[in-house]
Amino acid sequence: MYVIPFCMGPLGSPLSRYGVQITDSEYVVVNTRIMTRMGQEVMPYLQKKSYVKCIHTVGAPLSGGKRQLVAL
């Protein structure tokens, strides 16, 4: 499991939005790093402002002949 503090926008900007995401996917961590500012530098802003609580999971790994259901 990964806990990701992130900021959408420049740190400290009144237009930026903050969040904390919990995920079990390394892919999500890497892409969040590309799209946002994340890590220790975000932590002081989480204490000062409201933030979005996010959760993401890939679910249980598929085994044997099981098929993945895809919702469109």
LUMRORO-915908 format. One record per residue (C-alpha): residue number from 1; residue in one letter; chain; z negated, x, y negated. Coordinates in nm, 3 decimals, always signed. Each point is the difference from the previous one (the first is absolute). Last residue first. Example, Ala and Ser with C-alpha at 12.3 -4.5 7.8 and 13.67 -1.06 7.14 Angstrom:
2
2:S:A:-0.714:+1.367:+0.106
1:A:A:-0.066:-0.137:+0.344
END
This chain:
72
72:L:A:+1.998:-1.743:-0.097
71:A:A:-0.278:+0.026:+0.253
70:V:A:+0.044:+0.266:+0.268
69:L:A:-0.174:-0.027:+0.335
68:Q:A:-0.016:+0.331:+0.187
67:R:A:+0.091:-0.011:+0.365
66:K:A:-0.227:+0.095:+0.289
65:G:A:+0.160:+0.184:+0.294
64:G:A:-0.270:+0.264:+0.040
63:S:A:-0.223:+0.049:-0.302
62:L:A:+0.020:-0.091:-0.366
61:P:A:-0.269:+0.153:-0.222
60:A:A:-0.251:-0.248:-0.139
59:G:A:+0.041:-0.096:-0.362
58:V:A:+0.209:+0.186:-0.259
57:T:A:-0.273:-0.061:-0.251
56:H:A:-0.031:-0.040:-0.376
55:I:A:-0.295:-0.097:-0.218
54:C:A:-0.022:-0.016:-0.378
53:K:A:-0.288:-0.053:-0.246
52:V:A:+0.132:-0.021:-0.356
51:Y:A:-0.199:+0.166:-0.278
50:S:A:-0.218:-0.090:-0.296
49:K:A:-0.062:+0.277:-0.247
48:K:A:-0.261:+0.265:-0.080
47:Q:A:-0.109:+0.103:+0.350
46:L:A:+0.356:+0.004:+0.131
45:Y:A:+0.103:+0.222:-0.293
44:P:A:-0.233:+0.283:+0.108
43:M:A:+0.151:-0.009:+0.354
42:V:A:+0.367:+0.040:-0.095
41:E:A:-0.010:+0.382:-0.028
40:Q:A:-0.146:+0.019:+0.352
39:G:A:+0.312:-0.134:+0.168
38:M:A:+0.307:-0.195:-0.099
37:R:A:+0.266:-0.022:-0.267
36:T:A:+0.259:-0.239:+0.129
35:M:A:+0.343:-0.030:+0.166
34:I:A:+0.028:+0.328:+0.194
33:R:A:-0.366:+0.012:+0.104
32:T:A:+0.018:-0.366:+0.105
31:N:A:+0.300:+0.096:+0.213
30:V:A:-0.192:+0.275:+0.179
29:V:A:-0.306:-0.221:+0.059
28:V:A:+0.214:-0.291:+0.122
27:Y:A:+0.175:+0.224:+0.254
26:E:A:-0.337:+0.132:+0.120
25:S:A:-0.083:-0.357:+0.100
24:D:A:-0.352:-0.122:+0.075
23:T:A:-0.053:-0.141:-0.347
22:I:A:-0.271:-0.073:-0.256
21:Q:A:+0.122:-0.030:-0.359
20:V:A:-0.199:+0.040:-0.319
19:G:A:+0.158:-0.117:-0.324
18:Y:A:+0.064:+0.070:-0.365
17:R:A:+0.245:-0.148:-0.250
16:S:A:+0.133:+0.187:-0.301
15:L:A:+0.088:-0.183:-0.325
14:P:A:-0.308:+0.116:-0.193
13:S:A:+0.099:+0.358:+0.094
12:G:A:-0.281:+0.218:+0.134
11:L:A:+0.201:+0.150:+0.284
10:P:A:+0.371:-0.067:-0.046
9:G:A:+0.140:-0.286:+0.208
8:M:A:-0.092:-0.158:+0.333
7:C:A:-0.329:+0.171:+0.083
6:F:A:-0.130:+0.069:+0.350
5:P:A:-0.317:+0.039:+0.208
4:I:A:+0.113:+0.035:+0.363
3:V:A:-0.238:-0.049:+0.294
2:Y:A:+0.164:+0.110:+0.325
1:M:A:-0.083:-0.113:+0.350
END
